[in-house]
Amino acid sequence: MEQQYNSTKRIALFPGTFDPFTIGHESLVRRGLSLVDEIVIAIGINEAKKSFFTVDQRLRMISGLYEKDPRVRVESYDSLTIEFAQKTGAQYILRGIRSVIDFEYEKTIADMNRTISGIETFVLFTEPALTHVSSSHVRELLRYGYDVSGFIPEGMVLTKKDIV
């Protein structure tokens, strides 16, 4: 059963596949929390995409990072992002931008979301030292057995069972 949230808090939904969650994502959450009261990290379920980690693994890994921070909650969804934002009580969508290509893509989606729902999107530019970090690059390194500890948040647990 899906839970409805009603709040006067400023809540931002941070949607993505987070396969896996990286230090770039962590940076956006940290910086986003200076702008809103709460962030919902929303793991989108896209059956058309082949994921490296299961949704349950991603929920566990990310929740573990924020288990002591009541300003962050981690959930999954399989609907339109704006529908899920409304269900969680989010007034904003948080997105990160690494490049001009990201900007054009995110702007189009933000305009559509605003038109359909009135929900505003705010973007944070990736910190310069993190522009090369992406989930797809981390997955590639994992596939070939490379140590990815420099690209995932400190304290995020990836067990051998997760990577098999």
C-alpha positions as CSV (number, residue, x, y, z in Angstrom):
1,M,0.0,0.0,0.0
2,E,1.4,3.4,-1.0
3,Q,1.7,6.0,1.7
4,Q,0.4,9.6,1.2
5,Y,2.5,12.4,2.7
6,N,1.1,15.8,3.6
7,S,3.5,18.3,5.0
8,T,4.3,22.0,5.1
9,K,8.0,21.0,4.8
10,R,9.9,21.9,1.7
11,I,10.4,18.5,0.2
12,A,12.4,17.6,-2.9
13,L,12.2,14.4,-4.8
14,F,15.6,13.2,-6.2
15,P,14.7,10.7,-8.8
16,G,17.1,8.3,-10.6
17,T,18.0,4.7,-11.1
18,F,21.1,5.1,-8.8
19,D,22.6,1.9,-10.2
20,P,24.8,2.4,-8.2
21,F,24.5,5.5,-6.0
22,T,27.8,7.5,-6.4
23,I,29.7,10.3,-4.7
24,G,28.1,12.6,-7.2
25,H,24.7,11.7,-6.0
26,E,25.8,12.0,-2.4
27,S,27.1,15.5,-3.2
28,L,23.7,16.5,-4.7
29,V,21.8,15.2,-1.6
30,R,24.2,17.0,0.8
31,R,23.9,20.3,-1.1
32,G,20.2,19.9,-1.7
33,L,19.6,19.6,2.0
34,S,20.8,23.2,2.4
35,L,17.9,24.3,0.3
36,V,15.0,22.1,1.4
37,D,13.9,20.4,4.6
38,E,13.7,16.9,3.3
39,I,14.9,14.9,0.3
40,V,13.2,11.7,-1.0
41,I,15.7,9.7,-2.9
42,A,13.4,8.0,-5.4
43,I,14.7,4.9,-7.1
44,G,12.9,4.6,-10.4
45,I,12.0,1.1,-11.6
46,N,12.4,0.8,-15.3
47,E,11.8,-2.8,-16.5
48,A,13.2,-1.8,-19.9
49,K,16.6,-1.1,-18.4
50,K,18.9,-3.9,-17.4
51,S,20.1,-3.0,-13.9
52,F,23.4,-4.1,-12.3
53,F,21.9,-4.0,-8.8
54,T,18.3,-5.1,-7.9
55,V,15.9,-2.4,-6.6
56,D,16.1,-4.1,-3.1
57,Q,19.9,-3.9,-3.1
58,R,19.8,-0.2,-4.1
59,L,17.2,0.5,-1.4
60,R,19.3,-1.2,1.2
61,M,22.6,0.4,0.2
62,I,21.3,3.9,0.0
63,S,19.1,3.6,3.1
64,G,22.1,2.5,5.0
65,L,23.9,5.7,4.1
66,Y,21.1,7.9,5.5
67,E,19.7,5.8,8.3
68,K,20.6,8.4,10.9
69,D,19.4,11.4,8.9
70,P,15.7,12.0,9.3
71,R,15.8,14.5,6.5
72,V,16.4,11.8,3.9
73,R,14.2,8.9,3.0
74,V,14.7,6.4,0.3
75,E,11.8,4.8,-1.7
76,S,11.2,3.1,-5.0
77,Y,8.5,3.8,-7.6
78,D,7.3,2.6,-10.9
79,S,5.1,5.5,-12.1
80,L,5.6,8.9,-13.6
81,T,8.0,10.9,-11.5
82,I,5.6,13.7,-11.0
83,E,2.9,11.3,-9.8
84,F,5.3,9.9,-7.3
85,A,6.4,13.4,-6.3
86,Q,2.8,14.3,-5.5
87,K,2.3,11.1,-3.5
88,T,5.4,11.9,-1.4
89,G,4.4,15.5,-0.8
90,A,7.3,16.8,-2.8
91,Q,7.0,20.4,-4.2
92,Y,10.3,20.2,-6.0
93,I,12.3,17.8,-8.1
94,L,16.1,17.9,-7.6
95,R,18.4,17.1,-10.5
96,G,22.1,17.3,-11.2
97,I,23.8,18.6,-14.3
98,R,27.3,17.6,-15.4
99,S,27.3,19.0,-18.9
100,V,25.5,21.0,-21.6
101,I,24.0,17.8,-22.8
102,D,22.6,17.1,-19.4
103,F,21.2,20.6,-19.3
104,E,19.2,20.3,-22.5
105,Y,17.8,17.0,-21.4
106,E,16.9,18.1,-17.9
107,K,15.4,21.4,-19.1
108,T,13.0,19.6,-21.5
109,I,11.8,17.3,-18.7
110,A,11.5,20.1,-16.2
111,D,9.4,22.1,-18.6
112,M,7.1,19.1,-19.2
113,N,6.8,18.3,-15.5
114,R,6.0,21.9,-14.6
115,T,3.4,22.1,-17.4
116,I,1.7,18.9,-16.3
117,S,1.9,19.2,-12.5
118,G,3.2,22.6,-11.5
119,I,6.1,21.0,-9.7
120,E,9.3,23.0,-10.1
121,T,12.6,21.4,-10.8
122,F,15.8,22.8,-9.4
123,V,19.2,21.8,-10.7
124,L,22.6,21.8,-9.0
125,F,25.7,21.8,-11.1
126,T,28.0,18.9,-10.3
127,E,31.1,19.9,-8.3
128,P,34.0,20.2,-10.8
129,A,36.0,17.4,-9.2
130,L,33.1,15.0,-9.7
131,T,32.0,15.6,-13.3
132,H,33.6,12.4,-14.5
133,V,31.7,10.2,-12.0
134,S,28.7,8.4,-13.4
135,S,26.8,5.3,-12.4
136,S,27.4,3.8,-15.9
137,H,31.2,4.2,-15.5
138,V,31.1,2.7,-12.0
139,R,29.1,-0.3,-13.3
140,E,31.7,-0.8,-16.1
141,L,34.5,-0.8,-13.5
142,L,32.5,-3.3,-11.3
143,R,31.9,-5.6,-14.3
144,Y,35.7,-5.9,-14.7
145,G,36.4,-6.3,-11.0
146,Y,38.0,-2.9,-10.4
147,D,37.9,-1.2,-7.0
148,V,35.2,1.5,-7.0
149,S,35.6,2.7,-3.5
150,G,36.7,6.1,-4.7
151,F,33.5,6.6,-6.6
152,I,30.9,5.5,-4.1
153,P,30.0,7.1,-0.8
154,E,32.2,6.2,2.2
155,G,30.2,3.8,4.3
156,M,28.1,2.4,1.4
157,V,28.4,-1.3,1.7
158,L,28.9,-3.3,-1.5
159,T,29.3,-7.0,-0.6
160,K,30.6,-9.7,-2.9
161,K,27.0,-11.0,-3.0
162,D,25.9,-7.7,-4.4
163,I,28.4,-7.8,-7.2
164,V,28.1,-11.5,-8.3
